[in-house]
Amino acid sequence: MSLGRSGPQPRDDRRAATDTEPAPCRRRSFGHGDIGLETVGVVAGPRGITVDARMSAGPGLWAIGDVTGLWLLTHVGEYQGRIVAANILGRPREAHYEAVPRVVFCDPQAASVGDADGPFTAGVALAGIPRTSTYTRAYDTRPGFLTLVSDGDRLTGAYALGPEAGEWLQQVTLAIRARIPLSVLLDVIQPFPTFSEAVFQALRDLDAQVARASSGWRQDAVPTRAPSATTA
Ligand SMILES: Cc1cc2nc3c(=O)[nH]c(=O)nc-3n(C[C@H](O)[C@H](O)[C@H](O)COP(=O)(O)OP(=O)(O)OC[C@H]3O[C@@H](n4cnc5c(N)ncnc54)[C@H](O)[C@@H]3O)c2cc1C
C-alpha cells in the first residue's frame, strides 16, 4: 500500500509536512445492491461476496479481488484471477493464502508474509550483515531488521524493515508456499553482500533454537524414576 506523499505537489504551495508522512485514506465498499447480485442468488456478507477455494460464488459465478473481502491487495486479486481462469478452462485449482506478501512502500520498506508469530522466531538487525558495512552504510545506524517465524520444521512467516525489503523477503514467500524444510533453506547460498544474507543469519539462529528445543524435549522424555514392577 502506498503511504508516501511523493508525486505532484499542490499548486498553491500547501506542502505536506514531510515526504514520508502517511497519507490517511478510507475505503468504502460498493453497495452490494448496485450490481444486481440478488438477481443471481448471491447474498454478500458484510465483508463481501463469499467464495469457495476455487473462487466460485455459485454455479457459473466467480468472484475475485477486493469484492471477496479476503485480502485487499492487487497481487492477490491477480492471483485469484489466474485461479478462476484455470477452473473455467477445466484445470481445477484452489487458492492458497498461507504466503501472501504484504509491502508498505515507505522508506525503508516494511514487508511481511505468512504468520507474525509461532513457536520459533529469530531476528537479525541489518546493521550486522556485510551489506551495511560495504554498500549501504547508512543502515549501520538506521533501523532495519528481519524476523523469521518457524514451526520447527519449516518457515511459516517473516517480517522485515529495510531497503527494498519487499524484494528480498520474497524468497521467504516461496519457502513458505513450497513448504521447504529448514535444512534445505540452510543449504541455500545467499549472495555477498546483499540483504538476503540476513535470511541465512536468521535461519542459522532458528536452527540453533530448534536443536536446543529438540534436545530439551529428549531429556524430558527420559524417565527420571525407575520403572515400577508392573511396567517392567
Ligand atoms: C490508497 C490505496 C493504496 C493501495 N496500495 C496498494 C499497493 O501498494 N499494493 C497493493 O497490492 N494494493 C494496494 N491497494 C489495494 C488495491 O488497490 C486493491 O486491492 C485492488 O485495486 C483491488 O482490485 P479489484 O479489481 O478487486 O477492485 P478495484 O480496483 O476497486 O476495481 C473495482 C472496479 O469496479 C468499479 N465498480 C464498482 N462498482 C461498480 C458498479 N456498480 N458498476 C460498474 N463498475 C463498478 C470501480 O469503479 C472499480 O473500477 C491500495 C488501495 C488503496 C485504496
The ligand as a Gaussian input file, in Angstrom:
#p B3LYP/6-31G(d) Opt

LIG

0 1
 C       -4.824000       4.240000      -1.308000
 C       -4.661000       2.794000      -1.672000
 C       -3.383000       2.295000      -1.902000
 C       -3.215000       0.963000      -2.235000
 N       -1.943000       0.495000      -2.452000
 C       -1.770000      -0.804000      -2.758000
 C       -0.466000      -1.337000      -3.002000
 O        0.536000      -0.650000      -2.917000
 N       -0.360000      -2.654000      -3.323000
 C       -1.449000      -3.463000      -3.409000
 O       -1.278000      -4.634000      -3.701000
 N       -2.694000      -2.991000      -3.203000
 C       -2.891000      -1.693000      -2.883000
 N       -4.153000      -1.220000      -2.661000
 C       -5.272000      -2.149000      -2.788000
 C       -5.625000      -2.337000      -4.268000
 O       -5.878000      -1.076000      -4.844000
 C       -6.857000      -3.219000      -4.386000
 O       -6.651000      -4.415000      -3.670000
 C       -7.125000      -3.568000      -5.839000
 O       -7.311000      -2.405000      -6.594000
 C       -8.358000      -4.470000      -5.926000
 O       -8.663000      -4.679000      -7.266000
 P      -10.155000      -5.019000      -7.690000
 O      -10.113000      -5.179000      -9.172000
 O      -10.659000      -6.129000      -6.845000
 O      -11.016000      -3.742000      -7.275000
 P      -10.909000      -2.275000      -7.809000
 O       -9.511000      -1.950000      -8.258000
 O      -11.519000      -1.415000      -6.733000
 O      -11.817000      -2.277000      -9.108000
 C      -13.221000      -2.336000      -8.994000
 C      -13.783000      -1.539000     -10.145000
 O      -15.196000      -1.750000     -10.204000
 C      -15.807000      -0.498000     -10.419000
 N      -17.188000      -0.563000      -9.922000
 C      -17.628000      -0.529000      -8.626000
 N      -18.979000      -0.620000      -8.586000
 C      -19.405000      -0.719000      -9.858000
 C      -20.676000      -0.855000     -10.476000
 N      -21.808000      -0.886000      -9.773000
 N      -20.742000      -0.924000     -11.815000
 C      -19.610000      -0.907000     -12.573000
 N      -18.365000      -0.762000     -12.046000
 C      -18.270000      -0.686000     -10.713000
 C      -14.943000       0.502000      -9.668000
 O      -15.130000       1.803000     -10.171000
 C      -13.558000      -0.038000      -9.987000
 O      -13.031000       0.456000     -11.177000
 C       -4.351000       0.121000      -2.325000
 C       -5.642000       0.624000      -2.099000
 C       -5.785000       1.950000      -1.763000
 C       -7.184000       2.480000      -1.531000

